[in-house]
């Protein structure tokens, strides 16, 4: 059963990860007649070719013998002109006690490992490590730029005051620390190097 009754022409096939599902709990399934359906509210993360993943919340008619549950990844067909008009394929949901098929099992394991379902291999941990490496690179670049600017300022001040300690440069470093523009560690390092004449 789909989320809507009108057919989708030229739909785009994709997957819908069920982030949550509400409706008849499994404990009440025995009280529903065989062949009847129940309304299940689902929150989905839909992935189709050519689009960023997006969220949709809808109601769907579900078979109580094949309940829709959070954590499932289901096939979906999406209207190319209206991304919120979509149809879920609920026929592949296993009955309680049935084994998950290979793709569902792989998706479940991927999600538990922090990877996107559907065969993606980029884990959240890997992405986090890449971002940390980029941040470290930017910090190194900022540190190099700061050293260069301090060295130029100190050299100009020394040239103007006869080679004495560049007190205005030191004051600017203190100001940068007070404003939170540089850390205490960077401040202390640059200050020591300016006083020693290294910068």
Residue pairs with C-beta under 8 A, 6 or more apart in sequence:
1 37
1 60
1 61
1 62
1 88
1 90
2 8
2 60
2 77
2 86
2 87
2 88
3 58
3 59
3 60
3 85
3 86
3 87
3 88
4 85
4 86
4 87
6 85
8 77
8 78
8 79
8 85
8 86
8 87
10 80
11 77
11 78
11 79
11 80
11 86
11 87
12 48
12 49
12 50
12 77
12 78
12 80
13 48
13 75
13 76
13 77
14 46
14 47
14 48
14 49
14 75
14 76
14 77
14 78
15 46
15 47
15 73
15 74
15 75
15 76
15 107
15 117
15 118
16 44
16 45
16 46
16 47
16 56
16 73
16 74
16 75
16 76
16 86
16 88
17 44
17 45
17 46
17 47
17 72
17 73
17 107
17 111
17 117
18 42
18 43
18 44
18 68
18 69
18 70
18 71
18 72
18 73
18 74
19 43
19 44
19 45
19 55
19 70
20 42
20 43
20 70
21 40
21 41
21 42
21 43
21 67
21 68
21 69
21 70
21 72
22 40
22 41
22 42
23 38
23 39
23 40
23 41
23 62
23 67
23 68
24 32
24 38
24 40
24 64
24 67
26 67
26 96
28 64
29 64
29 65
29 67
32 38
32 64
34 65
36 64
37 61
37 62
37 63
37 64
38 61
38 62
38 64
39 59
39 60
39 61
39 62
40 59
40 60
40 61
40 62
40 67
40 68
41 57
41 58
41 59
42 57
42 58
42 59
42 60
42 68
42 88
43 55
43 56
43 57
44 55
44 56
44 57
44 58
44 76
44 88
45 53
45 54
45 55
46 53
46 54
46 55
46 56
46 76
46 78
46 83
46 86
47 53
47 116
47 118
48 76
48 78
48 83
51 83
53 116
54 83
56 83
56 84
56 86
58 84
58 86
60 68
60 88
60 90
62 68
62 90
63 90
63 93
65 95
65 96
66 90
66 91
66 93
66 94
66 95
67 93
67 96
68 74
68 90
68 93
71 108
71 111
72 93
72 104
73 103
73 104
73 107
73 108
73 111
73 117
73 118
74 88
74 89
74 90
74 92
74 93
75 88
75 89
75 92
76 86
76 87
76 88
76 89
77 86
77 87
77 89
78 85
78 86
79 85
79 86
92 101
92 104
94 100
94 101
94 104
99 105
100 108
106 119
107 117
107 118
108 117
110 116
110 117
110 118
110 119
110 120
111 117
113 123
114 123
114 124
114 125
115 121
115 122
115 123
115 124
116 122
143 186
146 182
146 186
146 190
147 190
147 193
147 199
150 169
150 173
150 190
150 193
150 194
150 199
151 199
153 166
153 168
153 169
153 172
154 166
154 169
154 194
154 199
157 166
157 167
157 168
157 169
158 164
158 166
165 194
165 195
166 194
169 194
170 191
170 194
170 195
173 182
173 187
173 190
173 191
173 194
174 187
176 182
176 187
177 183
177 184
177 187
182 190
190 199
193 199
